[in-house]
Amino acid sequence: MSSVAVLTQESFAEHRSGLAQQEVKVTALNSEEENDPPTYKEAFPPLPEKAPCLEAAQEPAGPWSKIRPIKASVITQQVFHVPLEERKYKDMNQFGEGEQAKICLDIMQKTGAHLELSLAKDQGLSIMVSGKLEAVMKARKEIVARLQTQASATVAIPKEHHRFVIGKNGEKLQDLELKTATKIQIPRPDDPSNQIKITGTKEGIEKARHEILLISAEQDKRAVERLDVEKVYHPFIAGPYNKLVSELMQDTGTRINIPPPSVNKTEIVFTGEKEQLAQAVARVKKIYEEKKKKTTTIAVEVKKSQHKYVIGPKGNSLQEILEKTGVSVEIPPTDSSSETVILRGEPEKLGQALTEVYAKANSFTVSSVSAPSWLHRFIIGKKGQNLAKITQQMPKVHIEFTEGEDKITLEGPTEDVNVAQEQIEVMVKDLINRMDYAEINVDHKFHRHLIGKNGANINRIKDLYKVSVRIPPDNEKSNLIRIEGDPQGVQQAKKELLELASRMENERTKDLIIEQKFHRTIIGQKGERIREIREKFPEVIINFPDPAHKSDIVQLRGPKNEVEKCTKYMQKMVADLVENSFSISVPIFKQFHKNIIGKGGANIKKIREESNTKIDLPAENSNSETIVITGKRANCEAARHRILAIQKELANITEVEVSIPSKLHNSLIGAKGRFIRSIMEECGGVHIHFPTEGSGSDTVTIRGPAQDVEKAKKQLLHLAEEKQTKSYTVDLRAKPEYHKFLIGKGGGNIRKVRDNTGARIIFPTSEDKDQELITIMGTEEAVKEAQKELEALIKNLDNVVEDSMVVDPKHHRHFVIRRGQVLREIADEYGGVMVSFPRSGTQSDKVTLKGAKDCVEAAKKRIQEIIEDL
């Protein structure tokens, strides 16, 4: 027979001498008189599924309310509880703004789950996770790994069973890690070890260990039997500290798996030889049946905050009660608000067990010490040194500091708490006698100036007066500065900081508009020029904007008169820069650059000095022909005239002006000068100069050898006529390696298409972004005809074939030396065709060619020509 009674600590005194069933004055939850005894759920109704959210929590949420969880379609909700002793971040000073808050936000962003947090009365952390099931499970794993302290354990199973734990493509292992929120490390196949390492919380490790042993049992060749035993009787079968089940396993040689308390399973699994397994099952059944007959159940009320003392570290206290009295004690889960503790055992032993429960519940005490909150960090000491001295002597005492509260909470064994309390009180008294603080209000916009560059100002004040100064971060927008330390030092630091602040309030800030392109010039190489300005105006702070912000605003700050003087000085400097920054680009034929430079740079040096300009020539290996002249406008024009005169003297250079309506200029130039560049290149590299956009001028200048200038003039006028009357344009695309082949040697192929159709065909240059784009221009009829011919050629090039030819081995070396330079030239010229010669030493004469059909044929022909020359 069994019955359940609800007792309190107060009423327990009446029953200390022993419990008789007829003495219990409360309604029995399971008695002989009842025809329909209530179920366990009716006797102890479960908690509501939805845990209180952060906003509704009893404890003040404080800065945690800043966290705005990501909204997601809710499919499931789960509540996880992190006990105080297992919390990674216990320092309440960091609540809602420290590492813990960052981690919670990161978990929400990574998993898509919604986290709601609150503090339980016992300072444990309750976390409700909602969202899609997969997201909730991932979030749970992250919470356990990052917010809970981690333990580790090993479980040994036969090496041949490891693969079953891993599962196909590791899916079973991943599922197990997700389900138990642990990290499971399985030895590599070449590692002879049979030990599997599990890392996680104590509860997760128990679950994972149980599941791994079950997997092993399933795969074990020996017999396996399952026995369904009510969960409440598992402690009696396991025995205190698992002694009973261990003895049973040793006696029978049978492996017995009892689910840990955190796993809601009733099935006990036996694995072993059939005969010995039957003995083990029989003995477990016998224990179960005996306990079922003799066991009585009572319920007692124990404060929630005392539950952890009844459990003891790693559940040792519960095991101790079970060993002493044979009574099992069931504590409600940490995330439950229930204070009811269930005791099960023989009636005559329940009294003794209750005594043990209350003794353990009251073996610890909670006390507090009054201490101003601003002194807390001095009590803790640098890197916790002061506190460590106390906790090393009394490791069982937990000391907690709450931000904003003028008290320190101590929790632990009564004697130890009393000693620790005395030591902290002495420390507090000493600090109050020799420490002081002051608070001053300074507009937060001046805070960074009080701090100084790299903290120079504030560090000097701290070191000089031996004080601590707390300046709030910018995001707080607070004006309050707090100074703490020696009373005399605090007053001196306060005086100096107020003087600095007063000086700053009389300062003036001015925004100076300077084009960003001049900023680097004003700053100078390695900051030389700006250093000179700062030395000239030492009281003015000059701030240039970040180059990435594309801002023209330079900020000056300092005493009003000095700021005005500095402004005038910098404005004059900018005016000089503007006057001297006029620029002209002069196209000069590349072969004459050396003449313009002169022997040892004599010519260019002379022009620079006499015209007072800066003249930049393109690099020798550059394709550019443009010389850039910078300086005052009149000086630039004079330098340009002298450079053009040198070119005219050296060559038969003529200059022609052509009148073309300005509205056509942009379309003739083309995107990034594509169209006009094609004419210049085709006509021997003449220079064609269009007037500045917006000038309204129709005059286009062509400069170069007379014959080429005439040719370019003809083409330009023809193109202008087409643009004005009947211009038609089509874009084609072809792989860049095909372009040389399409153009042909000396432009023969493309000239043929142009002659046949009358259309103009423009290929991209090396500077063009789109290297595949080919543009056809002309009349609609001509363009369509040229498009048809080019598309046929491109289609033929896309038709990749493989062919071979015979080349005498004695000629092979010529093609492959210099890292295959000859083959690279053939590939460039013939549409990227791949030519493969046999390896040296094979004596094979077969050469393979792969690429577009026409390219392969042309490449074969070229190889044959080279062989004939050899």
N, C-alpha and C positions, 0 to 999 in steps of 0.2 A: 504493500500500500504506500502511496506517496501523497503528500499534501504541500501546499505553498502558503506561507504566512508572510505578511509584511511587518517588519519590525523597524524601530528607530533606535538610535543610540540611547535615548532617554528611557525608552520602555525596556531596553535589554536588561537593565539592572534587576528587574523583577524575575528574570528567567535565568540568571547566572548559574543557579544551582543545578540546572538541567531542564530539559524541555519535555514536557508531557503533552501529548496531542490534545487532550481535553482542556489544557490550560490556555491554549491559543484562543483569544477572544475575537479574532477577526475572521472574516469569511474565508473559508478554504477554497482554493482555486480548483482543487481536485479531491473530492471526498466520496465516501461510499453512498451517502444519501442522494447524490446527484445522478440522475439517469443519463444526462447528456453533459459530460464534463467539458468545460471550455477548452479550446485549443490553446497552444502556447501564444499564438498571435493575438487571441482574445484576451488572455491574461496580461500579456505585455505588448500592447499595440505598437506597430512600427512607427518610426518617425515619418513626417511628411516627406515626399520624394524631393521637393524643391527646398534646398537650403536657403536660409536668409541671405539676401544679396547684400552687397557692400553698403548700399544706401540705408537698408533697414537694420543693419547690425547694431547691437546694443552698445558696443565699444565705439568711441569716436573714431571715425575713419581718417580724419586729418588729411594730410596731403595725398593720401591714396585716391581721393576723389578726382584727382587730376587724370587718372587712367581712364580713357574712354575706349571700352572694348570694341572690337570690330564686329559689326552686325553680321550675322550669318543665319541661314535657314536652320532652325533648331529641330534636330531629330531626336537627340538624346541628351540627358543631363546626368552628371555624376558629381558626387561630393568627395573630395579627398582631404584628409586631415594630416597635417604635419605637426607632430607633438613638439613641445618647446625644446626638449633635449635633442631632437633630431633636426631642428631648424639650422640652416647654414648661416643665416643672417639674423642674429638675435638682438643686435644693437638697435634699440628703438629710436635713437637719434637719426637713424637713416630711414625711418619708416616713410615710405611713399616717395623718397627722393634719392635713395641710394642705389646700390647694385641690384637689390631685390626688385625694385620697381622696374629698372631697365630690363631685367631678365623676364618679368611678366609681360611687358610690352613686346619683347622679342618673340616670346612663345606664341602670343596671339597673332603676330604678323607671320611667323613661320608656318603655323598649323591652320590658321583660319578659325580656330576655336575662340569662344567667348569666356573670359576668366572673370569671376567675381570673388573678392577676397574679404575675409573678416577675421578678427581676432577672437578666439574663444576665451572664456574666463580664465582658463589655465595658461593663457598666453600662447597656446598652440595656434597654428595658422589653418583656417578652414578655407578651402578653395573649391568653388563650384565651377565646373567646366561644362559648357553646353555647346552644341553644334552637331555636325554630322559625326556618326559613330567613329569613322576613321580619324577625323580631326581630334575628337575627344581622346582617343587612345594615344595618338601621337603627343598631344598636349600633356597627358598624364605621364608619359615616359619622360618628357622634358622637365616636368615639375619635379619628379622624383630625382632625376639626375642632377638638376641645377639648384633646387631649393632645399633638398634634404641631404643630410650627411650620409655618406655611403659606407657600407660595411662590405665585407667579402667573405665567401665560404667556398669550400670545394666539395664536390661529390664524386665518388669513384663508381664507375660502371664499366663493364667489359668493353675493351677497345672496339670490338666488332659491333657494338650497339651505338657507337658515336654517330655513324652515318644516319641512323634513324632519328636521332635528335636533330640533326641538320636538316633532313628532308630534301626533297627534290629542289634543286637550284637554291637551297638555303631557305626555302619558304617556311618550313616548320620552325626553324630556329628564329627567324624574324618575327613570326607570329607569337612564339613563346616569349621573346623579349618584350614585345609590345603589350602582351596580356599581363605580364608580371612586372613590367616597368623595370627590368634589370638588364645588365650587360652580361652575356654568357660567352665565355672564351673556351673553345674546344681545341685540344692539342692537334697539331698538324698530323696528317697520316704517317709521316716519317718519324714522328715523335713517339717513343714507346710508352709515354705516360698515359694512364687511364683516368687522370684527375681532370674534371671539368670545373673551371673557376666561375663563380657567380658573384657579380658586384651589384649592389643596390641597397634598398632599405631592408631591415630585418624581415619585415612582412613579405616583401617581394622575393627575397632569397628563399624563404620557407616555401612559398608557392612554386617557384621555379624548381627547387630541389625535389619537391613532391612530384611535379610533372615529369621531370627527367627520370626519376626512379620508376615512375609508372611506364614510361616509354621503354625503359630497359627491361622491366618485368614482362611487358608484352612480347618483347623479342627473345626473351630467355627461353631456352629449349625445355626448361623444367616446367612442372605443372604450375598453373596459376589459378587461384580461386579468390572470389570476392565474397565478403560477408557484410551484409547491411546491418550496421549498428548505429542506434540513435547517437547523434553528435554529443549529447550531454554525458554519455557514458565512456567516451574516448579517453578522458583523463584517468579513469580507473584502470583501463586496459593498458595504457602507456605506463602508469605508475609514476611516482615522484621522480623527477629528473630522468624519465624514460627507463628507469631501472627494470621495471616489470617486463616490459616488452623486450628489452635487451636480453634479460635472462631467458625469456621464452624463445627468442631467436637462437641463443647459444645452445639451449637444451635440445631444440628440435632441428637445428640447422636450416631453419626456414627464414626467408626474408619477409618481414611484416611491415607494410607501409600504412601508417595511420595519417590521414590528412591533417595538416597543421590547423590550429584554431582559426586562422584567417581564411582558410578555404572552406567554403560552404558545401562540403561533401560528407556523406555518411558512410561511404564504402571503404572497408579496410581490405587491402589487397595482400594475399599470401603468395609467395613464390618459393618453390623448393621441390624436393623429392616427394612423390605422391604420399608415401606412408608417413613420413615425418610431417608433411604439410597437413595431413588429416589430423594428426595429434595436436598440432598448433591450433588449427581451427576449432577442435573440440575444447581445448583449454580456454580459448578466447570466449567461446560460446558459454562455457561454464561460468567464467568471471562475469560476463554480461548478465546472464540469468540470475546469478546470486545477487548482484548489485541492484538489479531491477526490483527484486523482491524486498530487499532490506532498505533501499534508499528512500529517504524522506527529503523533500525540497522545501527550503524556506527562502524568503526574500527579505533583505534588510536595506535600509536607507543609509548610504554613505555619501558624504559630500563629494561632488564631482572632482574637486581639486585634490581630494585625498586618494582617488582611485590609483594614481601612479605609485603611491606609497604602498598600497595593498599589493599591486603587481610586483613591484621591486625591479631592480635592474635585470633585464633579460628574463623577466618572469620568475626570478628566483624565489621571491616571497610566496607566490602561489604554490610553487613546488614544495617549499618548506612546510606550508600548512597541510598540503596533501600528504607529505611524508609523516608529519607528526600525528595527524588526526584521521587520515584516510578520507577526508572531505574535500570535494572539488569546489573551487570558487570561480564563478563566471562573472566577469566584469563587462559591462556594456561597451560597445565600440567607442573610440575617442570622438568620433563625429556625431555621436548621439548625445542628447541632452539629459538622458535618463540617469538617475542617481541610484537606481535599484541594483543591488548586488545579490546574485543567486548562490546559495550554498546547497550542495547535494551530498548526502552521506547517511550513515547510520544515525538514528535519532539520538542515541546516548553520546555520540561524538560531536554533534552539532554545536552544543554549548561551548566546548573547548575551542572549536574552530572559530566560533563567533568572537571569543575572547582574543584569539590570534588576529582576526581581521581588524577589530577595533584597536588593538595594541599597535599594529603596523600602521593603521590609518593615522594614529595620534603620535607616532614615533618621530614625525617631522613637524616643524613649526614654521610659520611665516611671520617675520618681524620687519620693522622699518626704522630708518634713521633719518631725522630731519637734517637736510643739507640744502642750502640754496642751489638752484639748478646750474647757476653759472660756475659753481665750484666743482661740479661733477668731473669735468675733464682733468682738473688738477688732482682729484682723488684717484682717478683711473691712472694718471701718470703717462709719461711718454711711452707710446707703444704698449700701454697697459702694465708697465713695470710695477707701480704701486699696488695695483689690484692683484697682480700675480703673486706677490709676497704672501697675501692673505689666502688666496685660493690654493697655493701649494701646501700650506699648513693644513687647510681644511677643504680638501677637494670635493666633498659632498655638499658644500654650501654653494647655492646659486645666488649671485648678487646681480640685481637688475637696476639700471638707471633709466628713468623715463623722461624724455625731453619735455621741458616746460614745467615739470613737477619738482617741488622742493623736498623730495624725499628719495631715499634709496631703499629698495626692497631686498630682504634676505630670506632665503628659503633653504631648509635642510634639517639635519638632525639637531634637536633642541640645544644640546650642549655646545656643538660647533657653532650654531647660529649666535648664541650668547657671546662666545669668545670673539667671533668676527665682528659682531655689533659693537663691542667694547673698543676694538682696534679702530674701526671706522669712525666712531664718535670722537676718539682722541685726535685722529687725523683732521676731522672737520673743525674741531675746536682750534687746533693749531693754525689751520688755513684762514679761519675767520679773523684770528688775532693779527696775522701778518699780511693779509691780502685785502685789496679794495678794488672797486670798479667805477667807471664813469661812462656815461653815454652822451654823445653829442650828435646834433642834427646838421648834416652837410648835404646840400643838393647832390643827388646821385650822379648828375652829369659831371661833377668835379672829382668823383671818386678815383677814376683811373689816373688823374693827374696827381692826386695825393699819393697814390701807389708808386707812380714814377715808372720809368722804363725798366723792365725786368724786375720791378719791385724795389728799385734802388732807394726811393724816399722812405717808404714804410719800413723796410728792413733796417735802415739807418736809425729810425726812431725806436724800433723794437730793441735793437742792440744797445743804443745809448741809454735808454731809460729802463731797460730790463722789464718790458711789459709785453703783453699780448694784445694785438689790435685786430678786431674782426670787422672787416669791411664787407657788406653784403654783396653777392654777385649781381651783375647787371640785370639779369632776368627778374630779380625780386623787386626792382624799382623802389627800394627802400632807402631812406635818407639817414637811418640810424647807424652810427659807428660806435662800437663798444670797445673800451680799453680796460684791461684787467692786469693786475700785478701789484707790485710794491706801492703803498699809498702815495709816497712822494713822487715816484716814477710816473704813476697814473696822472697826477696833477700836471707834471711838466709836459708829458706827451699830449695831454688834452690842450694845454695852452698853445703848443707849437702847431698842432693840427688845426686849431681854430684860426690862428694867424695865417697859415697857408690858405685855408678856405676863404678867409676875408680878402686876401690878396687876389685870389682867383675870381671872386665875385666882382671885383673892380676891373677885371680884364675885358678886352673886346675881342670878338671873333669876327673875321671878315672873309667873305668868299671872293676869290679872285678868279675871273674867267680867263683861262689860258688854254689855247688849243692843245689837245693831248699830244699831237705830233712834236710839240716843242718841249714836253716835259723832260725827256731824256737829255736833251741838249742843256736845259737849265740845271739839271742834276749833275751832268758831266760824267766823264769816265771815272768809275769807282767813287762817285759822289764828291769829286773835288770842287766843282763850281758851287754846289749847294752848301758845302762846308764853309766856303768863303763868305757866302751870304749870311749864314747862321753866326759866323764869327763877327760879322759887321753889325748884326742885330741879335745879340745873344739872348735877349729877353723875349724874342718872338719865336713861337713854335710854328714851323711850316710843315703842313701835311699834304702830300701828293696823293691822289686817288690810286687805287689798285688798277694797273693797266687793263685787267680783265673787265673792269666796270665801264670802260669807254666813257669816262667822265672828264669834263674840261674844268671842273671846280678844284682849285687849290685853296686850302684853308689856312689862314693866318690867325694866330691867337697870341695875345700878350697885352701889355699896357697900351692904351689908346694911341698915344703919340708915336710910340715905336712901331706899332702896326701900320700907321699912316705913312711913316717914312719908308718902311719896308715895301709897302704897296707901290709907292711911286718909283722906287728903285727897280722893282721887278717889272713894272709896266714899261719902263724905258728899255729894259733888257729885251722884253718881248717885241717892242716896236722895232728895235735893231734887228732882231731875228727875222721878223716878217719882211723887212726891207731887203735883207740879204738872203732870202730863201726863194727868190724867183728862179725858175728852172726852165731850161730849153734843151730839147733832145735834137741832136744833129746826126742824120744818117751819113756815114762816110764809108766808102768802099774799103773792105777789110785790108786789101793789099797796101793801102796808103796810110794805115794806122802807124806803122813804124816810122814813116816820114814825118808825121805830125808829132810823134814823141821825140824824134831826133836822137842824135848820138848821145848816149848817157842821159837821155831825158832833157836835153838842153832846150829843144824847141818848146815843148809843153810847159817847162818850167818858166820860160820867158813869157809865154802867153798868159800863164796864171798870174805871174807877178805884175805884168803891165796892165792887165785888165782887172786885177784884184778879184778873181773868181776862183771857184773850185771846179776842176774839170776831171770827170771820171770816165775812163775808157773801159770797154768790156775786157774780160779776161782773154788771154791769147787763144785758149782752147774753146772759147765760147763761139756760138754761131751768130751772136748779135753783132751788128755793125754800128749801133747807136752810141754816140758820145754824148754824155749828159753834162751840161754847164749850169752851175748854181752860183747865184750872187745877186747883185743889184741888176735891175732890168737893163739899163743902158750898158753896163759892163758886160752882161751876158750876150747882148746883141753884137758888141764889138768883138768879143772872143769868137763868136760863131762866124762872123765875117772873115776873120783871119784864118780860121781852120778850113773854111770852104775855099779860100783863096789858095791855100797850100795844095788842096786836091786838084783845083783847076789848072794850076801850073804843071802838075805832074802828069796829067792825062788829058786826052781829048774829050773832056767832059762838057756836055752841052746841057742847057736847061730850057725846058719848054713849058709854057703855061697853057692849060686847056680849060675852057669854060664849060662846066657841067652844073646844072641846077642843084643847089645845096640840099634840096629835099631828097635827092637821090644818093647823097654821099654815104649815109649809113648802110643802105642796102648794097652799094657797090663794095664797101669795105668788108661787109659780112661779119658774122659772129667771130670776135677775137681776131679780125682781120684776115679771115680765111680766103675770101675771094680776091682781095687786092694782092695778098701775098702770092697767090698762084700766078698772077700776071707778072709780078716782079721777078719771080723765080724763072718763069718761062722766057722772059726777055733779058736774060743774062744778069739778073740781079740789079736792075735799075731801081732808083728810089722814087716813090710816088708819095707826095706830101699833100694831104688834104687840110684845108683851113680849120681853125678851132671851131668846135661845135657851138652853134649859137651866134657866130660872128656874122652870118648872113652872106658871106662871100661865096662866089661860085668858082673861084679860081683854084685849080688843082695843078701843082707843080710836078713835072717829071724831070729827073736829073740822071745823067749817065752817058755812056758812049752814044754818039749821034745815031748810029744805026739801030741800037737797042731802044733808044728813046722814041724813035719814029714808030718802031714796031709796037711798043707799049702804048703809045698815043692812039694808034689805030685800034688796038684791042680794047682800050678803055672806052673810047667813043662808041665802038660797036656794042660793048656791054651796056653802056649807058642808054643807047638807043633801044636795045632789047628790054631793059628794065622799064623804060618809059612807055613802050608800046606793047610789046608782046612777050614779056618775060614769063617763063614757066620753070619751076624748080621741082626736082624729085630727089629724095634721099634714098640711098641703097646701103646695105650693110654687108661687109665681107671681112673674114678674119684678117688681121693685120699682116700676117705672113704671106697672104695672097697678093697684097698690093703691088710689091715689086714685080711679080710675075704679070699682073694685069697691065702695069705700066710698060713693061718690056725693056730690053736693053736700049739705053739712049732714048726712052720714051716711045719706041717704035710701035708697040701694041696699041697704046692708048691714042697715039697720033692717028693710027689707022681708023679707029672708031670715030675720032673727031672729024677726020676728012670725009668719012662715009656719011655721017649724020649732020655735021655742022654744029653739034652741041658742044658745050664746054664741060669738062669733067674735072672736079676738084677733089684731090685726096688729102687726108689729114696730115699735118706736120707733127713732129715729135712733141711740140708744146700743147697740141690739142688734147683735151681731156678724153674725148670719145675717139678712140683709135680705130674703130670699125666703120665710121661714117664716111660715105662717099657721096658727094653732091653733084647732080647733073643740072646744068642751066642752059637755056636757049628757048627756041620756039617750042610750042607744045608738041608739034609733029617730030621735030629733031630730038627732043628729050625722050619721047616715048620710044623712038627707034634706037637711040643709044642705050636706054634702059633695057630694052629687049636683048641687045647684043651683049651687054655686060652681065645680065642675069644668066644668059646661056653659058658665058665663060665661067661665072661663079659656080653654077650648078655642076659644070664639068669638073671644076676644081674640088668640089665636095664629094665627087665620086672617087673614093679612095681605092687604089689598086696596089697589088704587090707584083713586082717583076724582078727579073735578074739579068745579069750580063756577065760575060767572061772577061776577066782582066788578068793578064799575066802576073803571077805573084811577085816578079821582080819590080813591078811598078807600085805595089801596094804601099810601100813605105812613104812614097811621095804624098799620098793622100792622108795618111794618119799621123805624120810627124807634126810637131808643134801643137800637140793636143788636138789634132784633127782640124787645123785651121782651114785647109782646102775644102773639107767636107762642110764646115760651117758656112763658108762663102757660097758653096753650091746651094745649101739649104736656104740661105737668105735670098738668093737670086731666083730660086725656082720654087716658091710657095711652101717652104718648110719641108721639102721632101727629105725622107730619112734614108741615108745610104749606109749599109752595113757591110764592112769588109770582114773576111774570115780572120780568126785569131792567128797571131804569128806562130809559125811552126807547124801549121796544119797542112801546108802545101796545097790548099784548095784554091781554085781560080774563080770561084763563083761569088759574085757581088750582088747583094739584094737591095732593091730600091722599093720604098713604100711611100705613097702619097697620091695626090690628084693625078689622074691619067696623063693630062697634058704636061704637068710638071715632071712626072717620071720620064716621059719621052724626051723632054728638053734636057733634063739632067743627064740622061744616058748619052745624048748627043754631045753634051759639054765634056763629060768624062772621056769620051772617045777622042775629042779634040785635044784634050790635055795629054792623053796617051800618045797621040801622033806627034805632038810637040816634043815629048820625052824621047 
